[in-house]
Amino acid sequence: MNAARVSHNQVGRWRLELVRILFVLFVAVLCWRLADLQILNPEFLRNEGDARHLRQVPVAAHRGMLLDRQGEPLAISTPVNSVWLNPQDVPANHPKLGQLAEKLDIPLSLIQDRIKANPSREFAYLKRRVTPELAQSVKALEIHGVYLQREYKRYYPAAEVTSHLLGFTNIDDIGQEGLELTYDAVLTGRSGLKRMVRDSRGNFVEGGELIQPAKAGENIQLSIDLRLQHLSYQALKNAVKEHNAKAGTAVVLDIQTGEVLAMVNQPAFNPNNRSRLKASDFRNRAVTDLFEPGSTVKPFTVASAIKSGKYDLESIINTHPGVYRVSGHPIRDFRDYGEIDLATLIQKSSNIAASKIALELDPQAMWQDFARFGLGEATGAYFPGEAMGTMPDPQSWRRLDIATMGFGYGLSTSALQLARAYSVLASGGILKPVTFVKSNETPKGRRVFSADIMQQVLAMMETVVEPGGTATRAAVANYRVAGKTGTAKKATSGGYADKRYQSVFAGIIPASAPRLAMVVMVDEPRGEEYYGGAVAAPVFSEVMTGAMRLLNIAPDALPMTQMQVAHK
């Protein structure tokens, strides 16, 4: 009995010692852990707390502005708020979600689907770019897990007037069309990063620590003159409406610098509200659409003829009886002009004379001369979707192809490319790249024709706007104008349509010291008038009358006073 009692007491003491040892070890481990957290590794608890209350929030960068040459804003980014939620913090059956859906004008089911479909995510947009009033009403609901985020929305003050030229950005403020796309890398800023503290209700506390500052995009000052842009837009719009045309385009170039001062299209669109628009509505017809320039290339044909040495100002071409057959195909003039010189060819726009000249020239040489005007090559403007035009290989030309090339059929060009070609005539034979950015220096360009030939052709083109010419309605009071009309049938899959035309006028002003070149093209006028001189030329006159005043360009054709007449 005593031995058994002694053995039982020893077991009890052993168990008690074991409990004491375990307790001591537990206390030691606890002390070590406390020391580790508070002394050796104090960042752990801090990081855990930060993980629950600190967030790194992106700071939106301001996109650079597009300005006109006078500093007027053409495209600006305004601050707006977007509504988002944290699916982990908002239950799908939250009682206030119905009110939220009503304010945002979206189905309740859409919000609930966003929550259910993203259970492991902490971010999901509900609605982007809401008005300030709507943002405040959403905030007033005080729904834990629903927040506002500052973003930027692109706004275009001139709306339709500059729509095709500037293009637009998407919902993330990234350029999608036009100059917004061309200069996107320069305009786009770099987003910043900010560390924000959230309170117990999940709302961000004001202030925060800036980790990386946002870098705003650069502003770009364009070559566009908003005053001329408005003038051109309104004049073209009126012409398209008056002649019930399908579309239209117009370009104004500064001859000295190659700057685009205005570029407009019809129909236009509002870049501030692009709902219900198709992708085709966004294209800039002045750059992307090609057309056969028709008689507007006759000055190039004449320039090539003079350069060849086979023709001069005294040369006579017989156009009688008003019809000329080439390979069995009739080429017609408006009427029988009889024997005419080069100036009359330009003034009356004789297809027969142009054809006869083209057939006398070496095809390869004529092709090269046309190419010298920049036809068939990029303008250097770097506009998205720019079409280079077509210049068929002269080795494949048949006799009829050569003849029709002389009066603008068989090749294609854009309005911008044609305006650049006319700037060669105006600048004395210098071909310069085109730019949409304001230039502080005059580009050198390269000489492609002699100044003497260009001056001779330019003088002939003045007769087009004078009485007896095809474009008297292009005249600008007190200024000498040099220009050329073009009325080309539209090409179709089966040849050329009989009653579908493209009416063109290309002009230079003032002719004595050229400053501006303008091309106007009206597509498919469906009224009684369809000739370039009747449809497109008046647009030139209206725009240039205003441009001369706005740019303060001195007149070069003031009427003589009685004293001057008597002295003469």
Helices and strands as residue ranges (DSSP letters): H 2-35, I 36-40, H 43-53, E 54-59, E 66-67, E 73-85, H 97-104, H 108-117, E 124-130, H 132-140, E 146-155, G 159-162, H 163-166, H 178-182, H 184-187, E 192-197, E 209-212, E 220-221, H 226-242, E 247-254, E 260-266, G 279-282, H 285-288, G 294-297, H 298-308, E 317-318, E 323-326, E 329-332, E 339-340, H 342-348, H 351-360, H 363-372, G 394-396, H 399-405, H 415-426, E 430-431, E 446-447, H 451-465, G 472-474, E 482-492, E 495-509, E 516-523, H 532-535, H 537-550, H 562-567
